[in-house]
Amino acid sequence: MGTPIKDVVISDNVPKTLLLQKHIEYIAAYGNKKDEYEYCMTEYLRMSGIYWGLTVMDLMNSLDKMDKDEVIEFVKSCQHDCGGIGASIGHDPHLLYTLSAIQILSLYDALDSINQDEVVKYISGLQQEDGSFTGDKWGEVDTRFSFCAVASLALLGKLSAINVDSTVDFILSCMNFDGGFGCRPGSESHSGQIYCCLGTLAILDRLHHVKADMLGWWLCERQLPSGGLNGRPEKLPDVCYSWWVLASLKIIGKIHWIDKTKLIRFILACQDDETGGFADRPGDMVDPFHTLFGITGLSLLGNNEVKPVNCVFCMPEEVIRKRGIRLNLL
């Protein structure tokens, strides 16, 4: 007998409709719990947490429920003299949080509240000779950081600040025999890295290098009998891959290759019908991260209760249009 597939069983008493108002209330309340253990223990990724919360609120037509002035002031206070932005006040700058900050300010059309020229210098200074990017001054290389750099510069309208050709060459050096991408050359294919690499190529208009059919097949094999998607073979499904896998399929024009009905059922089952919010799997604890990716997954699947999401930037489509960014997807 073969090894049983790792999956979850969805019970009959899970939510079957989108509990939109509960999710709005959950996110609006989350930012007010500044004295609670969970909030304090996640300071090291605060900037990304704010991005998750604000973006999902915008997609749910409720951004006005968040304190705009407080958010902008916080982002400003996290920019360092070198131009980079940290996760929170006093934390070292990093590309991950620099992108989150730029996304936050783009939602509010407030990019002029930070020193953009210094941000551009910081980002371009992290590009290596082979075209890769380090996340910060400590030197770790990962295709996630390539995406962070390119997406940040695209939102700032400054892509000319980096070597685009070598950026693309590095991304292509991370392509595997299965059509997928890893974090560095030779690393295994993973849905999250695939999204980052496809997003980078999409912004730089180089998607023609992708083996779309082969990659589409690999991504579709991430769907399990429960309807949920996993990040790589032999892993449990997780709501966040409703974003990483679906967005990747959207970029390469293959989103119709998966079973949408079963995936919608899985995503809706991950809601908490008491507190609001989405968990990674049905019955687990909810959090803002999975709440964003549950909502963005439903948006990509055509749910008209939420705004259309841009499959490259993970922001409302209207915000990307306002920035004047046009993408040629496959």
N, C-alpha and C positions, 0 to 999 in steps of 0.2 A: 504493500500500500504506500501511496505517496504521502508526503508530509502535509497535514491539514493546513489550509490557507489561514493566515492570521487575519482575523476580522472581528467585527462586533455584531451582535444580534440586536436588532431594533425592535423594541416591544410595541405593543399596540397603543399604549397610553401616552405616547410622546406627542409634543405639539405637531400639528400638521398644517398650520397657517403661520404667517409671519406676525410675530407679536411686537409690532413696530413701536407702539407707545411705551411698552415696558423697556425696550432697548434704549429709547431716548432717555427715559427716567434713570436707567441704570448708569449710563455714561455721564449724564449731568450730575448725578450724585457722587460718582467715583472721585472726581476732582476735588470734592469738598471734604474728603476723608484724610486730610493731611496729617492727622495725629495717629492714624491707625498703623499697625505693624506692617501690613502688606504694602502700604504706600511708602513707608519709610525704607523698607527693604528693597524697593525697586528704584531707588534714587539713581543708581548707576546706569539706568536706561530711561531716565525721566523724559528726555527730549523726544525719544521715539514713542514713549507712552502718550505724550501730548499729541503727537502727530496721529497716532492711531485713533485717539478719542475725537479729535477735531475733524478728522477726515470722515469718520463714520457718522458723526453728527451732521456734517455738511451733506453727505449722501442721503441722510434721513430728513433733510430739509429743516434742520434744527441747530445750525451753527450759531444762531443768535442767542441761544441759551448758554453759551460759554462766554467767559469774561475776556473779551478781545484785548483790552488794554493791559490786563495782567499778563496775558500770554505773550504779547509783543515785548513787554518789559523784561520778562523772564528770558526770552530768546536773546535779546540784546545783551543781557548780563552774562550770558554764557559764551560770548565771542571773545577770543583771546587776541592779544596784540599781533600774533602771527596770522590772524585772519580766520583760523579754524574755530569750530564751535564744539563745545563739550556737551556731555549728557546732562549736566546740571552745573550750578554755580560752583566754581572751584575744581571741576573735573577737567582732565586733559582733553584737548581737542582731538577729534577723530572724524574720519569721513562719514561714518554711519550717522553720527549725530549732526554733522554739517548738512547732509542731505535732508534729514528730518526737519531741521530748522528752516531750511530754504523752502521745503514743502509747506510748512506751517505758515510762513510769511506769505507764500504765494496764495494760500487759501484766503488770506486777509488783504491781498494786494498791498502788502506792506514791506516789500523787499528793500525799500529805501531806508528802513530803520536800522539796518546793519551796514558795515563798511564792505560793500560788494567787491571793490577792487582788491582788497586784502584777502577776501575769501577766494577769489580767482587765483591769486598768487599762491595761496596755501595749497589749493587743489592741484594746480599745475606743478608745484614743487614736489608733489608726492609721486609723480610719474617717473618710472624707471626706464633705463635704456632699452629694455625689451618691450616697452609699451605697457607693462603692467602698472598697477598702482599699489602702494602700501597704504594701510589704513590710517597710519599715523607715523610719527617719527621713529617708532620702534621697529618698523621694517617688515611686518607681516604682509605677505602678498596673497590676494584672494580675488577671484572674479567678482565677488560682491562689491569690492572696493572700486573696480573698474566701472561698474554700473553706478555706484554712488557718485563717482567723479563726473561721469558723462551726464547723468540725469541732473546733477546740480548745475553744471555749466550750461546745459540746455535751458533750464528754467531761468538762468541769469542772462541768457543770450550771448554766451562767451565760449562756445565750443572751439573757436580758433586758438584758444590759449594752450591747447594740448596738441600733441602729435597724433592726429586721428588715424593715420595709416598704421602706425606701430601699435596703437590701442587695439585696432581690429586684428592685427597679426597675432597679438597675444591671446585674444579671445579665441581665435581660430585654432591656436596651438593647444587649446584646452578641449577641443572637440574630440569625441571618442568614436570608436568603431560602430556604436549603436546609434549614432546621430546626436547623442546627448552631450552635455558639458559638465566638467568638474570644476573644483575651486582653483586648481593649478594643472599644468600639463601632466597627464598620467593619472589624475585623480578620477575616482568613479563618478559616473553620471548621477546627478541628483536633481530633483525637480526644482528646488530653490535656486541652485546654480544655473540651471537651464533658463529659468526666467530671467536671471540677472544678465546672462550672456545674450539671450535673444533681445532683451530690452536695450542693451548697449548697441547691438547691431541695428536694431530698429531706429534708434535715435540718430545713428550715424549713417543710415540709409545703406546698409550693407547686408541685408537679409538674404540676398541672392546666394550667399555662400552656404546657407543652411541646407542640410539634407532633409527637407520638410516631410516627405512621406515616411522615411525611416524614423525620424524624431517623433512625428505624430503617432506612429504605431507604439513607440516606447511609452509615450505619455498616456495613451489610451489604456495601456496595460496596467496603469496605476489604479484603475477603477476596480474595486472589489465587489463581491456579490451583494454587500450591504448597500452599495451605491456610492460609498465614500471613496476618497482618493488617498493614496499614500505617496510618500516622497521617493521611495525606491523599493525594489522587490523585497518581499518577506517582512514588510513593516505594517503596523496597524494603520487604518485610515485616520485622518486628522482633518478637521475643518479648514485649517490654514492652507491645505493643498487644494482646496476649492478655489483658492486664488492662484498659487504658484503654477499648478498644472493647467487650470482653465485659461489663465491669462496667456500662458505660453501657447496653448492651442489656438487661442484667438489671434495671437501675433502671426502664427504661420497658417492661418486660415483653415484649421481643422477642428474647430470647437464642436462641429456637428458629428464628430466621430464618437463621442461618448454618449452614454444613456443619460440624458438630461433629467428625465422624470425620477429615476432612482437617486441621482445626486441631489436633487432638490429635496427629496424625502429625507435623505441623510442629514443635509444641512439643517433643515427645520427641526429634526429630532434632537439636535444639539443645543436647542434653546432651553433656558430655564424659565418655565412658565410662572414661577413665583417672583424671582428677583429680576428677570430680564437678563440679557446678555447671552453669549454663545460660549460653549465649552469646546475642547478639542474633539470629544466624543460624547455621545448621549450619556447623561447621568453624572458627568464630571463637573468640576468647579468652573464657573464662567470667568472670563477676564476680558479686558479691552482688546487685546491682540486678536483673539479668536472672534470677538464680536465684529471687529472691522472686516476680517476675512470671510466671515459668514455672510455679511451684508454684501461685500464686493462680489463674492461668488454668485449670490442670487442676482445681483445686478447684471453680471456677465451672462447669466442664464435667461435674462429678459424680464425680470420682475419689475413691473412699472410702478410699484409703491416707493421705490427708491430711485435716485438719480442715476443716469448712465455713468459708469466708471471708465476711465481711460486705462486700457489694459497694459500700458507700458509704465505709466507714472503712478498708478494706484491713487489717483485723485479724481475728483469729478471732471468729466469730459469738458464741461464749460470753463473750468479754470485753465485747462491746457490750451483750449482755443483762445482764451483771453491773452495768454502769454505769446500767442502767435506761432505756436508749434504745430507743424503739420507732419504726420507720420505716414510713410508708405508701407503698409503691412502686406503680407503675402495673401 
